[in-house]
Amino acid sequence: MEFTGRCYCGDIQYSASGDPVIKAQCHCRECQYISGGNANVTIGMPDDGFKYTKGSPKQFQRSDLENGVVRDFCGNCGTGLLSVAAALPGVRLIRVGTMDDPGMFTPDMAIFTVDRQSFQHIPDGMPAFERMPG
């Protein structure tokens, strides 16, 4: 799979290629904060197939958490681009909304449903896990 993407203002652009490691909608409480309330829809792509093609993102990592997720975002418009989690080494968890063609994405599962809010929708038949599946 190959695709490109960008932030809202276009200052940061990227390309990604390879076989997706995970395609999910994450309902964890942290993702709810980052998304503004919804699940975070993400595609995990291998590090070696990812590169920024324009600009350099800013990063944020909570210092009060051991192995806190590193989040890349545009310093101009604030768009969250991706996350890097210690639990998935060698993977960039790209936010699907930043893809130039998000229609090419279909999630395979819902994860961290233990934190799911009643207004968050999981499609019928989609595998759902209270936490990260083993």
N, C-alpha and C positions, 0 to 999 in steps of 0.2 A: 504494500500500500504506500502511496506517495501523496502528500498534500502540502499546501502552503497555508499560511495564516498571518494574522496581524492584530495589533491593538486597534481600538476604535479610531484614534487619530492618525494611524499609519506610521508613527515614528518608529515602531518596532515591528519587524517582519521576520518570519521564520520559514523553514522548510523541514519536513519530516518524512522519513522513508523507513521501511522495514515492516516486520510483522508485529501487529499490535500485541502487547503482553496482556492487557486488560482493557475492556470496554465496559464502563459501568456508570451508573448514577449512584453517587455516594450521599447518604443521608446523615453522616456523622454531624455532631453539633458544630465542630470547627468549620465544616463545609457550609453549614447553614449561615454562619457568620459571614464567610467569604462571599457567598452568593446573594446575600440579602434575604434569605429565608427559604429558598428552594434547595433541592438536591443539587450537588455539583456534578455536572455531566462531563466525564473525562475519558480520554483515550491514552493509555500508557504505551509510549513508543520508546524503542531502544535509544540510549544516549548516542551511540555511534552513527545513527541515522538522522540526528537532529542538529540543526545549526541556525543561529540567528543570521539573517541575511541583510538586515538593516537595523541600525541602532543597538543599544545595549540596555537591557532592563535594569531596574532597581530590584533589590531583593529584601525580603523580610523573613525573619525567623524568630519565633518567640523564645526568649532567653530563659523563661521560667519552666520550660518543658525539656526533659531529657530527649535528645534526638528529635527536636521539633522540626516540622516540615519546613523546607525552604520554599518560599513563594516568589516567583518572578512576576513583575508587573511593570507597566509603563509609568515612568515618572512624570509624564506630561498629562495623560488623560486618566490614569489610574486603572486601566484595564488589567485584570488578573490574567496572566498568560498560561502559567503552568506551575506545577509543584514538583519537588523532589523529596521523596520520603525514604528514610532509612530502611523501612520495611520492604521496599522494592528497589534494591540497588541496581544501578545501570539503566533506570527507567525514568523518563520524563512524563509526568501526568499532565497532558495538555488539555486545557479547557476547550471543549468542543465548540463553544460559541465564538472562539477566535479563529476557527478554521474558515478559509475562504469559501468552502463548500461544506457546511455542516450537515447537509443532506446525505452525504456519503457515509455518515456514521449511524450505527444502530447499537444501542447498549445490549450487552449480553446478560447483565445481572444488576440487581440492586444490592448495595452493601451498607453495612452499619445501620440496618433498619431498626435496631434497638433505639436509636435516637430520632426516628422518623416522626414528623408531625402529622396530625390528622389530615391536613390540607395537601400533603405531598402525595402525588399519584405514582403508583407502580403499575405498569401495564399488566393486564391479565396474562398469566402464563409465564411471566418473566421470573426466573429464579431469583429468590431474595434470601439474604443472609443477615443474621443479627449483627455479625461482625465480618471481618475479612475471611473468606472461605480458605480452608487449608489446602 
